[in-house]
Amino acid sequence: MTIVDPDGGLEVVNFGPGDTWSFPAGHAHAIQTLGEAPCHAILAFDDGLYGDHGTFGLSDWLSRLDPTTLQAAFNIPDAVSRNLPEGEVYIAQGPVIPLDGAVARDERRVNAAASHRYALAQAQPVIACAAGTLRVAPAQAFPMSTTMTGFSETLLPGAVHAPHWHPGANEWHFLLEGRTRVTVFEPEKRLATAELMPGDCAYFPKAAAHMIENIGTEPCAFVGVHDSPAHQECSLSQWLALAPRQVIAANLGLREDELAGLPKEAIAFARSA
């Protein structure tokens, strides 16, 4: 990645599997593949109306300027300007850059507080248990990400991310591996359930309760974003664990002695025996 921020700061940094990036508005950037193998990335934007044609590309603008303007503004000779692209080039095929070559080694890293790169796969999990793991990249850990929090999650077979909601953020996620069942319960009393395969995505509106179950025989893995710089999660089990027993009993029409098996603490991930 090559990034130039609005203050003229330059960062050139390599990314690998498990890394995430964030480019705020006005941070010009270019992405090049290193090595012989294709690279794949999941792109997420904090604007649901984003479209490829809404980008601001170098080739797009230069292709619309006449040779006289190019000569005056950038000192580009006529012979060169005539060979420039005739329109926007969104993805171009250039020469392969060797992984162990001089270009790949020529990084210009900046300190973590100003970097556009965050090593999410190496981050300390906020949840790590026998049922799975959850890692997040909030602004507190990744200051460049001022409007979104990226996350990666794994659930083992039979595991469930117990009913929860995010009070300040919508959630979008993309299933990479495995099979899941997602259930959402919205404030308008609508309940919906869907089964996901690799390549499917799910969306949970802000404050809508939802749960995610691994219904396959292999671990499942998915990545996603919340449209908030902070990670905040509330759970139904937290309410059951903390609310006075007489309140729970009255709500459910039960006796207090029938609530002995309820959670004593919040449960994020659970797994069937």
Order of alpha helices (4+ residues) and beta strands (2+ residues): beta-beta-beta-beta-alpha-alpha-alpha-alpha-beta-beta-beta-beta-beta-beta-beta-beta-beta-beta-beta-beta-alpha-alpha-beta
